[in-house]
């Protein structure tokens, strides 16, 4: 079985905002309304597209439900409403050299912002004359002047600095680079993960490892992830670069604790925040998010947390990536010796999975100039009518519904006695309590999963150190922490935050 690595799917590039995107020249009238038809290109983000067209991201998502559900993908054609604005004034550029800026949080008012920064409302409106009509969440406002003693600093102005100048400045690590990316010698990384400790604030994970031996599964996962990140830091550490990990135990029911932690300046002002891993806590944490930080979400596959938050990245691919991987595997390994069958239920989610599989598989067939087709069935009874004795079938079962999956697999195991079945599906199928796993073994069950990676040999020195420290082999969570650490901490080492 081929191994699939999808650890860094969907990472938002920190440089996107400095390179121009091209506005579509195609305008179509649909139901009496004009739309730009924009084809998504490699490197583009929803945030960048919304800025390019001057349309809120929420509006784009509402006009394109598939993007809202599955995320932005290269090659997609999306509809963007044409806005006829009378305001032709050039967009203001943030002068971060001379002025201090604040990003408006949810429910913040001009009064509360002025109080926070010790300025009068009269000063606020003098700095921000365009905000007299009101402020809204995610607006950037000036909250004071900077005391610049270095008169040689370069001021970034739209009129006299080109994109080429910015690129050169970044390459040469000039003052512009320092202002944009803020490099320093030590960075604080806050880990909001379910370590399984009763301690209210910062943990000493090394002590947990030293004195506790019988960890619950979740704790073992997080400790291995933490250890991988620690090893990554050790490999990147120099006299001028170091990372301090601040682990905080954050479980699913810790919403109040999350708010308390985010109100502590040391934690809130961390350079990187990793976690949390629960949906409700992610939403809470996003109220405190900062565009100038890295926010990493591990172990979460949903894309919805990335919308309206360009500062966020996730390290786990969505289920649609698994569907595409299955299509690729079936096309490469099984189609020439079996009949390919797609089996799913009538649920909306299953229909979407099936649609994605067919689309991706048919594209592979088209590029190969072959005539293979996928037969689709929405019930096991329909498939039974199609089956012929002694014929081999690859059955791609695309459902995460435990009842349906168990029923289908049980009946497929009976068919398998006379007609060989090669079963493919989701990893979650292997976790169903009432399913006889022997059925899966009999049908050579194959699933795509981002942790199905042959790590052995790639990280020899790290593996050796882990075995010496723990007297056992590292888990996939160690490798995930190691790779996330090596990738992101190397970015920070090179560019800052």
N, C-alpha and C positions, 0 to 999 in steps of 0.2 A: 504493500500500500504506500502510495506517495505521502510524504509528510508535508504539511502546510504550515507555514509560519505567517501569522497575521498580527504580530504583536503591536505594530505601530500604525495600524490602519486609521486613517482619518486625522492624522496630526496636523494641526494648524500651523503653518509656517509663520515665524515671527517677522519675516521680512515682506510679507505680501503687500502691506500697505504702501511700500515705497516703489513698487513697479506698476506702471499703468496697465489697466485692462482695456480692451477694445469694446466700445459700445456697439450693439447690434444695429445694423441698418435696415433690418427687416421689421416692418410694422404691419400687423394684420388686424382687421376688425372682426371681433368675435362677439356675437350677441349684442351688437351695437356699441361695443366698447373697444378702444384701441389698445393693442398690446405690442410691446417689443417681443420678438421671438429670439431668445438668447440661448445659444448652444454653449453648455458648460465646457470649459477647457481645463487642461491639467494645471493644477496650482491655484485655481480659483476657489474662493470660499463664498458662502452665503453673505457674510459680512461685507466682503469686497464688492460683490455684485450689487448689494443694496446701496452702498456708497456711490458706486459708478452711476447708477440710474437715479439716485436720490429718492429711493422708495424704501420704506421701512421693511425690515426683514419679516415681520409678522404678516404684512400685506402680501409679500411674495409667497410665503408659506401657505396662506389662505387660498391663493390663486392656483397653487400647485400642490394638491393633497399628497401626491406620491413623494414629493420632496420632504414634506412634513413627516411622513411616516417612515421613509427609508433613508432619508438624507440625500445630500447633493452628490451626484455622480458624474464623472467625465462622460461627455457625449449626450447627456440629457438636454432636451430642448424645453426651456421653461418660459412661461408667460409672465411678463412684467408690465403692469399697467403704465400707459403713457400719461405722464403728468405735464400739464401745460402751466408752468409757473411763470408769473410775471416778474419775478425777482431775478434780474440778470446780474446782480452783483457777484463778484468773485467770492468764493468760499474763503473764510478766514483761516489762516494757518496758525497753529498753536506756537507761540513764542515761549518755549519752555526755558530759555536762557534767562529772560528778564522777568518772567511772571510765574507765580505759583498757580497750579491748577487743581481743581477738585472735581471728581466725578459724582454727580448727584445720585444718591441712593434712594431707594423706594421710601416714600412718605416724608422725605426731607423737604424743608421749606427754606426760603431765603433767610428767615430769622434764625433758624437753627444752624445754618451754614455760617452766617455772620458771627454768631455766638461762638462756634467752634474755632474760628480763625481770628477772633478778636478784631473784627472790622465792623464799621457801621453799614447800615443798609444803603446809605447815600454813597459810600465808597464802592459797595458791591455793584450798584447800578452804573456808577461811573466807569468801572472796569467792564461791565457787561450790559451795555445799553440795549442790546437786542433781547434781554431777558425781562424787560419791563412788563411784557405780556404774561410772564410766568415761566417757571422752570418745570422740567419733567425728568423722570428717571433716565439715567445714562447721559444726560447733558454734561458737557465739560464747561466749567465756569472758572474765571480768574478770581482768586481770593487774596491777592496781594502781590507786591513786587519782591523780587529777589534782591538781596544785597550782594551785587557782583563787584568784587574788588579787583578781579582780573579783567582789565580793559581789552585784552587781546583775544577774548573768547569770540568765537564765530557765532553770529546771530543767524538763525535759520529763517530766511524770508523767501516767500514764493517768488518774488520778483527777481532775485539775484542768485538763487541757488538752483541749479538744474538737477535732474535725476542723476546724471553722470557725475556731478559734483558730489552728491550724497554717496554714491557708490565708491568714489575715490576716497572720500573722507573716511568711510567705514573701513575700507581696505587699509588705509594708513593710520587708523585708530586716532583720529584727530579729536578735537573738543566736541564736535558734533556727535561722533561715535560715543564718547563718554557720556554725553547728556542723554542720548537716546537709550543707551543700554546699561548705564550705571554699573561698571565693573568694580569689584572690590576683592579683598583678600579672603574673606570668609562669608559664606552664605548659610542662612538658616533654612532648614527644610522641615516643615511640620507634617508629621505622619498621623492622620486621623483614621486609624484602622482598629478593627475589633480584636485587640490583643488578648482580651479575656482577663484583664487585671481589675481588681477593685480599687486601685489607686485613682484618685480624682484627677490629678494633673500629670505632669511629665513622668514617664516611666523610665526605669533603668532596665532595658531589655537584657543587657548582659547579665545582670543579677538574676533575672527570671530564668535565663538559660542555665546559669550556674547552679541554682538551688532547686529548680523544679524539673522533674523528669517526665511526668505523666500529663502532657498537655492535651486538652481537647483538640479535635481536628482543626477547628477554625484558628485557634491560637497557634498551632504548629504552622499553618499556612502563612499567617502574618509574620511569625518569627523568621521563617525561611525567606520571605519576601524582604524583610528588614535586613537580614544577614546578607542577601544578595546586594542590596544597596550599599551596605557597609563595605563590602569587598570592592565594589565599584569605586567608592570614594577613596579607599586606600590606594587603588591603582592610579588614580588621577591626582592625588595629593602632591603638592609641591610647597616650596617656601612661600609662594605668593598665591596659593589657592588651596582652600579647604572647605569642607561642608560639614555643618553640624546637624545631625538628625535629632529631631525633637518628637519622640513617639508619645502619642496620647491615645488611650483606649477609648474608642468611640463605637458603641454598639447601636443596634437598630432603634432602641427606645431612648436614646440619649439626646433628644432634640433640645431640651433645656440646657444640658451640659454643652452642647454645640454653641448655643448662644452665649453662654458664660465664657467659654474658651475664646470665642471671637471678640469678646469685649476686653480681653487681656491684650494690651498693646504688643507685648513680646510675641504672642502667637499670631495675632492679626497681621502684624507687619513682617511675618516670615517671607522670605524671597520666593519660596516654592511651597505649595500646599498639595500634599498627596492624600487623596481620599476626600470625603468618606466613601464607603462602598454601598450605602443604602439610599434609595431614591429620596425618601423624606428628608434625610440629613443633607443630601446634595442640594436640594431646593433651599434649605435653611442656610447652608454655607454660601450659596450664590447671592444672598442678600448682602454679604460682606465682601464679595469678590472685587478684585482690583485688576484693571486692565494691564497694569505694569508687572503683574506676577505670572508665573506659570501655575496653572491649576491642573493637576493630573488626577484622573479618575481611573483606578485600576479595578479589574474584576467586574465591570459593568458593561453590558453589551448595547444598551439603548443609546441611540444617537440624540434623543430629544434634549439632553442636558447641554449639548453643544450649541443649540440655537440661541441666538442673541448673546452668546458668550464666547467671543473669539479668543478669549484668554484661556479657554478650557481645551484640554485634549483628553482622550481616553485611550487606554492601552489594550482594550479588548474589542475585537471586531463584532459587528452585528451578526445576527443569525443568517442574514442574506449572504454574507461572505461564505458561511458554511454551505449554503445552497449552491453557490457558484462553484465551490470546491468540489462538491459532490458531482455536479454536472461535468466538470473537467475530468474527474477520476473515471466516471462511467464512460465518457467519450474516449478517453485514452486507453482504458484497460478492459472494458467489458462489452462494448457495443458490437464488436466483430464476432463474438462467439455466443452471444445471447440476444434475446428479444428484450428491448428496453421498455419498461412499463412504469408509469408514474401513478402512484396510488395515494389518494388523500381524501379528506372529508369535505363536507359542504361549509365548514366554518370559513369566515372571511380571512382569517390568518392563513389557513391552509391553502386557500385559493391564491393568496399572494405569493406564498412559497412556490406553489406549482407554476404560477405565471413567471416568476423569476427563473426557475429551473428551465422551463421550456425556452424562454428568451435566450438564456445564456447557451444552452445546449444547441439550439438551432443555429445560433451564430457560429458556433464551432463547426457544425455540419456544413454550413454555407461556405466558410473559409476553406474547408477541406474538399469542397466540390463533391461531396458524397450525397447519397440519397436517403440516409438513415432518418427515421422518424421515431418519435416517442408516442406510444399509445397511452392515453390517460383514462383512468377510471376513478370514479368518486365513491365506489362501494366495492367491497370484497366480492359480493355476489355477481356483479358485472364482470369482474376479472375472472371469476371461476368459469363463466360461459366462454371466455376467450381462450382459456388454457387448453393446450393439447398435450397428451401424454408424450413423455420422452423429450419434449422440447425444453430448452433451458431459458430461463427468464431472469433478467436483472430487474428487481422490484425496488423502486425508489419510494420509500414511505415517508412522506413529508407531513408529519403531524406530531405535535407535542402533547396531544390529548391522551392521557394515560388509558382511559377506558377504550377509546377507539383503537389506539395502537396495540393494546393487549389483545383485543378481539381479532384484529387483522392478522397479527403475528401468529396467534394460535391457529387460525385457519390456514395461513400460508405454510405453517409447519406440516399440515396434513397434505397440502398440494405438493410439497417438497418431496414426498415419498415416491411420487411417480414422475414429477417434472421438476428437475433441479432448479432451486431458487437461490439467487445471489441477492441478499438483502442489503440495502443501503438506507441510511436515515440519519437522525440526529443523535448526538451524544446522550441527550436527556433520556432516550429510550432505555439505556443501560441502567438507569437509576430507578425505574419503576418497580415498586415493591411487589406487586402481584403478577409480575411477568417471570416466567421460567426462562432463565438465561440460557438454558440448554437449547432452546429453540433458536436463539440468536447464533449460537455456536454451530448448530447444524446447517444454518443458511449462510455461514461465513459473513456474518454481519460486519459492515464497514460503516464508519461514521467519520465525518470531518470535524475536527476540533482544533482550535488554535494552539492547544498545549501538546498536540501530537507532533512533537519536534524531536528529531534525533540529535540531542545536544552532545552526546559523548564525543570527545575529541576536540570540540570547538573551544572549550574553556578548561583545558587541562590543568593549568596552574590553580585556577579557582576551585576546581573539583578536588584536587589534591589537598588544598588547604582546608576545605570543608570536611573532608573525610578525617583529616588529622584532628580537627576541632571537635567533631561530633561523633566520630566512629561509625558513620553510616553514609550512604549515598545521598546527594542532594535531591530535593524534590523539584518538580516543575516550577513551584512558586519561588524557589531560590533563583532559578534561572531567569524568571520573569523580573524579579527585583534587580538582578544583576544587569540585565539588558536595559531595563528602564533607567537604572542608575547610570550606566555607561553612556547611554544616548543623551539623556537630558543634562547630566552633570558636565558632560563634555561640551554641550552647547553653552552652558553657563560659563564654563571655564574660558571658552573662546569669545563669547559675546556679552556676557553679563546678563542682567535681567531687564 
